[in-house]
Amino acid sequence: VQNALQALLPQIREEIREEFRTGSGSLNAG
């Protein structure tokens, strides 16, 4: 289970990072 989690963590992190980046950009633009 730990292995699967470790493999999924990076993907989820990237997704959150992208979302945060987009949100930050939108907020900055607004």
N, C-alpha and C positions, 0 to 999 in steps of 0.2 A: 504493500500500500504506500509506504513511504516513497518508494521508487517512482510510482505513478504520480504521486503528488509533486515530487521534485521535478518531474518532466513537465507537469502541467503548470507549475508555478510560473516559469519564465513566460509561457504563452499568455497566461492571465495578466501577468505584469505588463507585458507589451500592450495588450488590449487596453488596460486601464491607462497606461501611459499615453496611448494614442487618444483615448477619450479625453483625458485631462488636457492634453495638448490642444485638441480641437476646442474644448470648452474655454481654455485660457485665451486662445486666439479670438474666439467669438467675443469674449468679455472685453478683450483689449480693443477689438475693432469697434465695439459698441461704446 
